[in-house]
Structures are given as structure tokens and as C-alpha cells.
Amino acid sequence: MNRRNFMKTAALAALATTSASWNFAMAQGTGSIFTIASPTSFPDLDPATSFSNDGAVLANVYEGLTRYIPGTETAEARIEPLLATSWEVSADGKSWTFTLRDGVKFHDGSALTSEAVKGSIERTKKIGGGASFIWGPVTAIETPEPLKVVFVLSEPQPLDLIASAGFAGWIYAPSSHDKDNAWFNAGNDAGTGAFRISRYEPGQRAVLDRVEGYWGKVPEGGFQTVTFEIIEDTTLAQNMIESGQADWTYSIPYENLEAMESNPELRVVSNPSFETLFGLYNVKRAPLDKAKVRQALSLAFPYDDVIAAGTMGLGTRAKGVVPAGIWGHDANAPIPNTDLEAAKALLAEEGVEPGLELVMTYSTTQVLAAVAGELWKANLETLGINLTLQPMAWEAQWQLGKSNPEAAQDIFVMLWWPTFVTPYDYLFSLFHSEEKPNFNLGYYSNPEVDAKIDEAAKLSGTDRARAERLFIEAQRTIIEEAAAVFMLDRPNVHVIRADIKGYADNPAYGHVNFVNELSR
């Protein structure tokens, strides 16, 4: 069987499996089921360590103390109460007192209390995985009253913003605080959210059912069940959303969107995101250990062509790793433009001769990365460089990147959206020195950059202007040393069935549907 027929057969088989699931849903009353065709799987459902696409599931099962609401043309960004109803900060910015919402129950029936909040954050900090670094400034958590919790910090920090994080900010039931990662990843949960996990088939689907007695408002016609179908094939995902087998999806090829916009049964929702597409250079492998070689590769990248062909002109030039709309964005960043002659000169200066072989990895679901890779490959061929494009399932790509840098990829392409809305998240996660690779998958290390990131983080709660300058200085060094090629800022484009009410994208929570707010 040739590759094309094999892929067609696999897609039809997947469609048959999904159709069977959907037919079962119809038998239960399809109006009460919200189906998501997710292009990615969910590698970790532990609220303490989740730090990937699994946030889309957890955001419907767990809740944090606060939620970030982005600004609009008529309103500034704000922090909204969630499990906390109000909060106060001391004059020195080092003590935050949160008043908790009364009457909230975890899915096991226990009550939300200050002890539950304390235990959740302490477990997350103790494990030390995922985005637990957001709680780094917390030195003590006090519980003076059942509905009051006090965070003592080592330095002033905007804890109301930190508590709104889409990773590591979740509060979970005390009965789960002694559970291990395997317990959560067996499909068990312990949240306060409107839904709980009723069925989990790793690599295939997750099914959530509404929790009776949820503390929050439920819209009329709200959904009783949420089904996440993992559909990595974009053609199949498009088929599902067009036929009504799915209610929401993303990562549809941009060239298909115009036709979908003309379909009265669909809505194509496009708006700016907090997502940057970039390629991390493996600075541990020759010749990418030389800054001028990396600079040459970045000069060979076809920025404008990728935006035009890959996003139909909807994307924008990335000005470093922090996208527009987030404080710390550098609108005047010294980014390179495509210049093949300058690239050729730098390669010659470093003695790089024709015949260099490089491998670029990216997720199989990232159509935009594939377009970028093909166009970049063509430019590099004119310089005598062969770029091998290696699409991989995200988990496999990530595991390869976290392995021995000497045996890993040359260029790791990925998208990043914030853990919480701060430049620190982008810079610390992707470019701060790491003993063991997690997301710094170019293995970049610069003590001066580390010091500026760390100092800026400490100043974020007291002197944001100074913190912003330090973050921008760190970014400029990263750009000058070409630790990565910053390809573009990608727009958020989601496709949703036209009969869904209440949908609004929140770029602070990448590709998350807060399904409790939706109805049909």
C-alpha cells in the first residue's frame, strides 16, 4: 500500500471510530454535548504538573483563585474573581490575603477551604514539575480562617495575576494531595469546575460530564457533556466540523478558511493571540554552537513569505519571543530581515561549506510550521544547506528535545503561549539556563541573560518600568546571539458551529474552551 492510500485508509478508519462515538452521543441527546476536535493529545492530567495542551481539559475540571480577562478596544485587561472573591496586598507587596468563595465544593463533596488552597499549592511546589516555578516567591501560606488564605512572599509579586495562571494555578481537593501522577492520569480528578472526567482514553479522547451543584452560573441550554476527540489529521477535523460531528476545532489550514467562512453553519473566529512560532537552535551542536552560523540561518528565513503563504496574511512579524499585547513586548526589537547574501557571507566567515545537513522537528499538527519549513528549506538550499523536515507527534518531539542535546534535533520548532500573562514566562521557560532540559530546547545558557530575567521578575511587583527594561534587554541579547529564529506571531483562528452561543476566545489560555459559558 502506498503512503497516500495508507493515509486515506487511516483517516477513514479514524472517522469511523469518531462517528461511532458521535452516534452514541446522538442517542444520548446531541444538543447537550459539546464536541471538540482537538489536534493534540493531553500528556498530563495532573493539575500540579500539567504544562502542555492538557490545559484545555483541566480548565473545565479545575479552577484557580482568579482569571485573567484580556483588554479590548473599550476596556483594559483585568483580573476577575474565581475561587477567590476578593484580595488585599500589604503595603510592601509581600503579603497577599485572599478571601475564598463560600459554598464551593470539590468533586468529592468536600468544601473549598484555605487548607485546601494551601495543600494544593504546597503539593505543586513540592513536586516541582510543570509550571510550579510561578509559586517560587511564596515562602509561606497561612490559613487564619477557613475562607481566608495568606501568601507570604520573598519579594513583591503580582500574585493576583500569578494565581490566574492556566498551568500550576489549579486548586484541588485535599483527598488528592497524597495521590501520585499516575492516579490523575488514570482519569481521576479532584477539581471544583463545572465538569469532571468521566472517561479518559489516552491518545484518543477525554469525556467530561457536568457536575451537579456547581457553584457557578450555568447558562440556559448549557452543555451536559464535553467530548475531546483527538484528531491530528486536519482534513478529518475539517470534515467533522463541517458535518456537525464536532462543534469546535483549530489548526485548519489557512487556505481552507475562506470557504469555511462562507458556510452559514460555521463561524471562523480570528483574533490576535499571545502565541509566537519560533525555532530553537541547538547551541550544543556544531556548527550551531557559533552565533554567526545561527545568525546566517535566521537571515535565510523567508519571514514575509511564510506570513503570506502560511497565514494568508493574518500573521505578523515576531519581534522576539514576547508577542504584542503583553507587557515587555519590544516593538523596536532588532530583528533580522531576509538577506541571503548576508547569510552567505556569514557562513563563509565561519568556514561553513556546502553540504551542511540540519534536522528541524515540529509537531505533526502544526501545518504552519510545515509551510515555514518548506519555504526555509528552499532558501537554505541556495546556500548549500539541506534542511530535513521531521514532523513528529508532540510528545515524541518533546521527549527527543529533552534527551541528550548531542543526539537531539538541530532546530526545535514550536508555539508558545503564556502560563500567565508576563514576559517572565516566555523568557524563563525558553531561554533561562536549565540543568535538565524542559522547554529550553535549544539548550541556550547565558548567565547575564539569566541575571536580567531573574532581576526583572523580582521587580515585577514594585517597579514594572524597570522590570520591562530588563526583560527587553534580555530579549535583545537573545536576538543578537540568535538563540532562536522568531518566525511570526500567529493569530488565533478557531472554527465553531454557528449555533453555539457565548463563545469568546481568551488568548491568555491557549485554545481553551470554558464550556460552562457556552450553550446551543
C-alpha positions as CSV (number, residue, x, y, z in Angstrom):
1,M,0.0,0.0,0.0
2,N,1.5,3.4,-1.0
3,R,1.7,6.2,1.5
4,R,-1.2,8.2,0.1
5,N,-3.6,5.2,0.2
6,F,-2.3,4.3,3.7
7,M,-3.1,7.8,4.9
8,K,-6.5,7.8,3.3
9,T,-7.4,4.4,4.9
10,A,-6.1,5.6,8.3
11,A,-8.2,8.7,8.1
12,L,-11.4,6.7,7.1
13,A,-10.8,4.4,10.0
14,A,-10.4,7.3,12.4
15,L,-13.6,8.8,11.0
16,A,-15.5,5.6,11.5
17,T,-14.3,5.4,15.1
18,T,-15.2,9.0,15.8
19,S,-18.6,8.6,14.0
20,A,-19.4,5.7,16.3
21,S,-18.7,7.8,19.3
22,W,-20.8,10.7,17.9
23,N,-23.7,8.3,17.1
24,F,-23.6,7.2,20.7
25,A,-23.7,10.9,21.7
26,M,-26.7,11.5,19.5
27,A,-28.5,8.7,21.2
28,Q,-28.0,10.5,24.5
29,G,-29.2,13.8,23.1
30,T,-26.7,15.6,21.0
31,G,-27.9,19.1,22.0
32,S,-26.4,18.6,25.4
33,I,-22.9,17.5,24.1
34,F,-20.1,19.8,23.1
35,T,-17.6,18.0,20.9
36,I,-14.1,19.4,20.4
37,A,-11.9,18.0,17.5
38,S,-8.6,18.6,19.2
39,P,-5.4,18.4,17.1
40,T,-3.3,17.5,20.1
41,S,-3.4,14.9,22.9
42,F,-3.2,15.5,26.6
43,P,0.0,14.1,28.0
44,D,-0.5,15.0,31.7
45,L,-3.8,15.5,33.6
46,D,-2.1,16.1,37.0
47,P,-3.0,19.7,38.0
48,A,0.3,20.1,39.6
49,T,2.5,19.2,36.6
50,S,0.4,19.7,33.5
51,F,2.2,22.1,31.2
52,S,1.0,21.3,27.7
53,N,-2.1,21.0,25.6
54,D,-3.8,19.2,28.6
55,G,-4.7,22.6,29.9
56,A,-7.7,22.6,27.5
57,V,-9.2,19.7,29.5
58,L,-8.1,20.8,33.0
59,A,-9.5,24.3,32.6
60,N,-13.0,22.7,32.5
61,V,-12.3,20.5,35.5
62,Y,-10.3,22.7,37.9
63,E,-10.3,26.4,38.8
64,G,-7.8,28.8,40.2
65,L,-8.3,31.7,42.6
66,T,-8.5,34.3,39.8
67,R,-8.9,34.5,36.0
68,Y,-7.3,36.9,33.5
69,I,-9.6,38.8,31.2
70,P,-7.8,40.4,28.2
71,G,-8.3,44.0,27.3
72,T,-10.4,45.2,24.4
73,E,-10.7,48.4,22.4
74,T,-13.1,49.8,25.1
75,A,-11.8,48.1,28.3
76,E,-8.5,47.4,30.0
77,A,-7.3,44.0,30.9
78,R,-8.4,42.9,34.4
79,I,-8.2,40.1,36.9
80,E,-11.5,38.5,37.6
81,P,-12.5,36.7,40.9
82,L,-13.0,33.0,40.6
83,L,-12.4,30.8,43.7
84,A,-11.4,33.9,45.5
85,T,-13.9,36.7,45.7
86,S,-11.5,39.5,46.8
87,W,-7.9,40.0,47.8
88,E,-5.7,42.5,49.5
89,V,-2.0,43.2,49.3
90,S,0.2,44.7,52.1
91,A,2.0,48.0,51.6
92,D,5.3,46.3,50.9
93,G,3.8,43.9,48.3
94,K,5.0,40.8,50.2
95,S,1.8,39.6,51.8
96,W,-1.4,38.8,49.9
97,T,-4.7,37.8,51.6
98,F,-7.4,36.1,49.5
99,T,-11.0,35.7,50.7
100,L,-12.4,32.5,49.3
101,R,-15.8,31.9,47.8
102,D,-18.2,30.3,50.3
103,G,-20.2,27.2,49.3
104,V,-17.8,25.8,46.7
105,K,-17.5,22.0,46.7
106,F,-14.8,19.8,45.2
107,H,-16.0,16.9,43.1
108,D,-15.6,14.5,46.1
109,G,-18.0,16.6,48.1
110,S,-15.5,18.3,50.4
111,A,-15.6,22.1,50.9
112,L,-13.2,24.7,49.5
113,T,-11.2,26.0,52.4
114,S,-8.0,27.8,53.0
115,E,-6.4,24.5,54.0
116,A,-7.3,23.1,50.6
117,V,-5.7,26.0,48.8
118,K,-2.6,25.7,51.0
119,G,-2.3,22.0,50.4
120,S,-2.8,22.3,46.6
121,I,0.0,24.9,46.2
122,E,2.3,23.1,48.5
123,R,1.9,19.8,46.6
124,T,2.5,21.7,43.3
125,K,5.6,23.3,44.7
126,K,6.9,20.1,46.3
127,I,6.7,18.1,43.1
128,G,8.5,21.0,41.3
129,G,7.3,20.0,37.8
130,G,5.5,21.8,35.0
131,A,4.9,25.5,35.8
132,S,5.5,25.2,39.5
133,F,8.1,28.0,39.2
134,I,5.2,30.5,39.3
135,W,5.0,29.9,43.0
136,G,8.7,30.4,43.6
137,P,8.3,33.7,45.5
138,V,5.9,32.1,48.0
139,T,7.8,31.4,51.3
140,A,4.8,30.5,53.5
141,I,1.0,30.0,53.2
142,E,-1.1,30.8,56.3
143,T,-4.7,29.8,57.0
144,P,-6.0,32.2,59.7
145,E,-9.7,31.4,58.8
146,P,-11.5,28.7,56.8
147,L,-12.2,31.2,54.0
148,K,-9.0,33.3,54.2
149,V,-5.6,32.3,52.9
150,V,-2.4,34.4,53.2
151,F,0.6,34.1,50.9
152,V,3.9,35.4,52.3
153,L,6.4,36.3,49.5
154,S,10.1,36.7,49.4
155,E,9.7,39.8,47.2
156,P,6.8,41.8,45.9
157,Q,5.0,40.0,43.1
158,P,1.6,40.5,41.4
159,L,0.1,37.4,43.0
160,D,-3.4,38.1,41.7
161,L,-2.0,37.8,38.2
162,I,0.1,34.7,39.0
163,A,-2.9,33.0,40.5
164,S,-4.7,33.3,37.2
165,A,-2.2,31.0,35.5
166,G,-3.5,28.4,33.1
167,F,-0.9,25.9,34.5
168,A,0.0,25.1,38.1
169,G,-2.6,27.6,39.4
170,W,-5.3,24.9,40.0
171,I,-6.8,24.2,43.4
172,Y,-7.7,20.6,44.1
173,A,-9.3,18.6,46.9
174,P,-7.4,17.6,50.0
175,S,-8.2,14.0,49.4
176,S,-6.0,14.1,46.3
177,H,-3.0,15.8,47.8
178,D,-1.3,12.5,48.6
179,K,-2.1,11.0,45.2
180,D,0.7,10.4,42.6
181,N,0.8,11.5,39.0
182,A,-0.5,8.1,37.9
183,W,-3.7,8.5,39.8
184,F,-4.6,11.6,37.9
185,N,-3.5,10.2,34.6
186,A,-5.8,7.2,35.1
187,G,-8.7,9.7,34.6
188,N,-9.3,10.6,38.2
189,D,-9.9,14.2,39.1
190,A,-10.4,16.4,42.2
191,G,-11.5,19.8,41.0
192,T,-14.2,22.4,41.6
193,G,-15.0,23.0,37.9
194,A,-18.3,22.6,36.2
195,F,-17.2,19.3,34.7
196,R,-15.5,16.2,35.9
197,I,-13.6,13.5,33.9
198,S,-15.9,10.5,33.3
199,R,-13.9,8.7,30.6
200,Y,-10.3,9.0,29.5
201,E,-8.7,7.1,26.7
202,P,-5.1,8.3,26.3
203,G,-4.3,9.3,22.7
204,Q,-8.0,9.1,21.7
205,R,-10.4,11.1,23.8
206,A,-11.5,12.5,27.1
207,V,-15.1,12.8,28.1
208,L,-16.3,15.2,30.8
209,D,-19.7,15.2,32.5
210,R,-21.4,18.2,34.2
211,V,-21.2,18.3,38.0
212,E,-24.5,18.6,39.8
213,G,-24.5,21.5,42.2
214,Y,-21.7,23.5,40.6
215,W,-21.3,26.8,42.4
216,G,-21.2,29.0,39.2
217,K,-23.9,30.2,36.9
218,V,-25.0,27.7,34.2
219,P,-26.4,29.2,31.0
220,E,-29.8,28.2,29.7
221,G,-29.2,25.3,27.3
222,G,-25.8,24.7,28.8
223,F,-24.0,21.5,27.8
224,Q,-24.1,18.4,30.0
225,T,-21.1,16.7,28.4
226,V,-17.8,17.7,26.8
227,T,-16.0,15.3,24.5
228,F,-12.5,15.9,23.4
229,E,-11.8,13.8,20.3
230,I,-8.1,13.8,19.4
231,I,-8.0,14.3,15.7
232,E,-4.4,15.0,14.4
233,D,-5.5,14.8,10.8
234,T,-6.6,18.3,9.8
235,T,-8.7,17.0,6.8
236,L,-10.6,14.8,9.2
237,A,-11.0,17.6,11.7
238,Q,-12.4,19.9,8.9
239,N,-14.8,17.1,7.8
240,M,-16.1,16.8,11.4
241,I,-16.7,20.5,12.0
242,E,-18.4,20.9,8.6
243,S,-20.6,17.8,9.1
244,G,-21.6,18.8,12.6
245,Q,-19.7,15.9,14.2
246,A,-17.6,18.5,16.1
247,D,-18.6,21.9,17.5
248,W,-15.1,23.5,17.7
249,T,-11.6,22.9,16.3
250,Y,-8.5,24.7,15.2
251,S,-5.3,24.2,13.2
252,I,-7.3,24.1,10.0
253,P,-5.1,25.1,7.0
254,Y,-5.4,28.8,6.5
255,E,-6.1,28.3,2.8
256,N,-9.3,26.5,3.7
257,L,-10.7,29.2,5.9
258,E,-12.2,31.4,3.2
259,A,-14.5,28.6,2.0
260,M,-15.4,27.8,5.6
261,E,-16.3,31.4,6.3
262,S,-18.9,31.2,3.5
263,N,-20.6,28.2,5.2
264,P,-23.6,29.6,7.2
265,E,-23.4,26.7,9.6
266,L,-19.9,27.8,10.7
267,R,-18.1,30.7,12.3
268,V,-14.5,31.4,11.8
269,V,-13.2,33.4,14.7
270,S,-9.9,35.1,14.1
271,N,-8.2,37.5,16.6
272,P,-4.7,38.3,17.9
273,S,-3.1,35.7,20.1
274,F,-0.3,35.6,22.6
275,E,1.4,32.8,20.5
276,T,4.8,33.1,18.8
277,L,6.1,30.5,16.4
278,F,9.8,30.0,16.6
279,G,12.7,27.6,16.1
280,L,15.2,27.0,18.9
281,Y,18.7,26.4,17.6
282,N,20.6,23.6,19.3
283,V,23.6,25.6,20.5
284,K,25.3,22.4,21.8
285,R,25.9,21.0,18.4
286,A,28.4,22.2,15.8
287,P,28.2,24.4,13.8
288,L,25.1,25.8,15.5
289,D,27.3,26.5,18.5
290,K,28.6,29.5,16.6
291,A,26.4,32.6,16.8
292,K,27.2,33.8,13.3
293,V,26.1,30.5,11.8
294,R,22.8,30.8,13.7
295,Q,22.5,34.4,12.5
296,A,23.0,33.3,8.9
297,L,20.2,30.7,9.3
298,S,17.9,33.5,10.6
299,L,18.9,35.8,7.7
300,A,17.9,33.0,5.3
301,F,14.4,32.6,6.9
302,P,11.6,33.9,4.5
303,Y,9.6,35.9,7.1
304,D,7.2,37.7,4.7
305,D,6.7,34.7,2.5
306,V,5.7,32.5,5.5
307,I,3.2,35.1,6.7
308,A,1.7,35.4,3.2
309,A,1.6,31.7,2.4
310,G,1.2,30.2,5.8
311,T,-1.4,32.5,7.3
312,M,-2.9,34.1,4.3
313,G,-1.5,37.4,5.6
314,L,-3.2,37.1,9.0
315,G,0.1,36.7,10.9
316,T,2.6,39.4,11.9
317,R,6.3,39.6,12.2
318,A,7.5,38.4,15.6
319,K,9.6,41.0,17.5
320,G,11.4,38.4,19.6
321,V,9.6,35.9,21.8
322,V,7.2,38.2,23.7
323,P,4.2,38.9,21.4
324,A,2.3,42.2,21.1
325,G,-0.4,42.7,23.8
326,I,1.8,41.5,26.6
327,W,3.9,44.0,28.7
328,G,7.6,43.5,27.9
329,H,6.9,43.3,24.2
330,D,9.7,45.1,22.3
331,A,8.2,46.9,19.3
332,N,11.6,48.1,18.3
333,A,13.5,44.8,18.6
334,P,16.5,44.4,16.2
335,I,15.0,41.6,14.3
336,P,16.7,40.4,11.1
337,N,15.1,40.6,7.6
338,T,15.6,38.0,4.9
339,D,19.0,38.6,3.3
340,L,20.6,35.6,1.5
341,E,23.7,37.4,0.5
342,A,24.4,38.5,4.1
343,A,23.7,34.9,5.2
344,K,26.1,33.5,2.6
345,A,28.9,35.9,3.8
346,L,28.5,34.9,7.5
347,L,28.6,31.2,6.6
348,A,31.8,31.8,4.6
349,E,33.3,33.8,7.5
350,E,32.8,30.8,9.8
351,G,34.1,28.3,7.2
352,V,30.8,26.5,6.7
353,E,31.0,24.8,3.3
354,P,28.1,23.5,1.2
355,G,26.8,20.1,2.3
356,L,25.7,21.0,5.8
357,E,22.8,18.8,7.0
358,L,20.3,20.0,9.5
359,V,17.2,18.5,11.0
360,M,14.1,20.6,12.0
361,T,11.5,18.9,14.2
362,Y,7.9,20.1,14.6
363,S,4.5,18.8,15.6
364,T,2.6,16.8,13.0
365,T,-0.4,19.0,13.8
366,Q,1.4,22.3,13.0
367,V,0.5,23.0,9.4
368,L,2.0,26.4,9.7
369,A,5.4,25.0,10.9
370,A,5.4,22.7,7.9
371,V,4.8,25.6,5.5
372,A,7.6,27.6,7.2
373,G,9.9,24.6,7.0
374,E,9.3,24.1,3.3
375,L,10.0,27.7,2.4
376,W,13.0,27.9,4.7
377,K,14.4,24.7,3.2
378,A,14.2,26.2,-0.3
379,N,16.2,29.3,0.8
380,L,18.8,27.2,2.6
381,E,19.3,25.0,-0.5
382,T,20.6,28.1,-2.3
383,L,23.3,28.3,0.4
384,G,24.2,24.7,0.1
385,I,22.4,23.6,3.3
386,N,20.0,20.7,3.4
387,L,17.2,21.1,5.9
388,T,15.4,17.8,6.7
389,L,11.9,18.4,7.9
390,Q,10.9,15.9,10.6
391,P,7.2,16.1,11.7
392,M,6.5,14.2,14.9
393,A,3.8,13.6,17.4
394,W,4.2,16.4,20.0
395,E,5.0,14.0,22.9
396,A,7.7,12.3,20.8
397,Q,9.2,15.6,19.6
398,W,9.3,16.9,23.2
399,Q,10.9,13.8,24.5
400,L,13.6,13.9,21.8
401,G,14.2,17.5,22.7
402,K,14.6,16.7,26.4
403,S,17.1,14.0,25.7
404,N,20.8,14.3,25.1
405,P,21.4,17.6,23.2
406,E,24.2,16.0,21.2
407,A,21.7,13.4,19.8
408,A,18.7,15.8,19.6
409,Q,17.4,17.9,16.7
410,D,19.2,20.9,15.3
411,I,16.1,23.1,15.3
412,F,13.1,22.6,17.5
413,V,10.0,24.5,16.2
414,M,7.1,25.1,18.4
415,L,4.5,27.6,19.5
416,W,4.4,29.2,23.0
417,W,1.5,30.8,24.9
418,P,1.8,32.1,28.4
419,T,1.5,30.3,31.6
420,F,0.3,33.6,32.9
421,V,0.4,37.0,31.2
422,T,4.0,38.1,31.8
423,P,7.2,38.3,29.8
424,Y,8.9,36.3,32.5
425,D,7.0,33.1,31.5
426,Y,8.4,33.3,27.9
427,L,11.9,34.2,28.8
428,F,12.3,32.0,31.9
429,S,10.7,28.9,30.3
430,L,12.5,29.1,26.9
431,F,15.9,30.8,27.5
432,H,16.8,30.7,31.1
433,S,19.6,28.1,31.9
434,E,18.3,24.6,32.8
435,E,20.3,21.8,34.3
436,K,17.8,19.3,32.8
437,P,16.0,20.4,29.6
438,N,12.3,21.1,29.9
439,F,11.3,23.8,27.4
440,N,14.7,25.4,26.9
441,L,15.1,23.0,24.0
442,G,17.9,24.9,22.3
443,Y,20.0,24.5,25.5
444,Y,20.9,28.2,25.5
445,S,22.7,29.4,28.5
446,N,23.9,33.0,29.2
447,P,24.5,34.0,32.9
448,E,23.9,37.7,32.1
449,V,20.6,36.9,30.5
450,D,19.7,34.7,33.4
451,A,20.5,37.5,35.9
452,K,18.4,40.1,33.9
453,I,15.4,37.7,33.8
454,D,15.7,36.9,37.5
455,E,16.1,40.6,38.5
456,A,13.2,41.6,36.3
457,A,11.0,39.0,37.9
458,K,11.8,40.4,41.3
459,L,10.9,43.9,40.2
460,S,7.7,43.0,38.5
461,G,5.6,43.7,41.6
462,T,7.2,47.1,42.6
463,D,8.9,48.7,39.5
464,R,7.3,47.4,36.4
465,A,9.0,50.0,34.2
466,R,12.5,48.9,35.3
467,A,11.4,45.2,35.0
468,E,10.2,45.8,31.5
469,R,13.6,47.4,30.5
470,L,15.5,44.4,31.9
471,F,13.2,41.9,30.1
472,I,13.7,43.8,26.8
473,E,17.5,43.9,27.3
474,A,17.5,40.1,27.8
475,Q,15.4,39.7,24.7
476,R,17.8,41.8,22.6
477,T,20.7,39.7,23.7
478,I,18.8,36.6,22.8
479,I,18.1,38.1,19.4
480,E,21.7,39.3,18.8
481,E,23.1,35.8,19.8
482,A,20.4,34.2,17.5
483,A,19.4,31.7,20.1
484,A,16.2,31.2,18.0
485,V,14.6,32.2,14.8
486,F,11.4,34.1,15.6
487,M,9.2,33.3,12.7
488,L,5.9,35.1,13.3
489,D,3.2,35.9,15.8
490,R,0.3,33.6,14.9
491,P,-3.3,34.7,15.0
492,N,-5.8,32.7,16.9
493,V,-8.2,31.1,14.4
494,H,-10.9,28.8,15.7
495,V,-13.8,27.3,13.8
496,I,-17.0,26.8,15.7
497,R,-20.5,25.8,14.8
498,A,-22.8,28.8,14.2
499,D,-25.4,27.7,16.7
500,I,-23.0,27.8,19.7
501,K,-23.7,30.8,22.0
502,G,-21.4,32.6,24.4
503,Y,-18.1,31.8,22.8
504,A,-15.2,34.3,23.2
505,D,-11.6,33.5,22.8
506,N,-9.2,34.3,25.7
507,P,-5.6,34.4,24.4
508,A,-4.2,34.1,27.9
509,Y,-5.4,30.5,27.9
510,G,-4.3,29.0,24.6
511,H,-7.0,27.1,22.8
512,V,-9.1,26.6,25.9
513,N,-12.9,26.5,25.8
514,F,-14.6,27.4,29.0
515,V,-17.5,25.2,28.1
516,N,-19.7,26.1,31.1
517,E,-20.1,29.5,29.5
518,L,-21.5,28.0,26.2
519,S,-24.9,26.8,25.1
520,R,-26.6,25.8,21.9
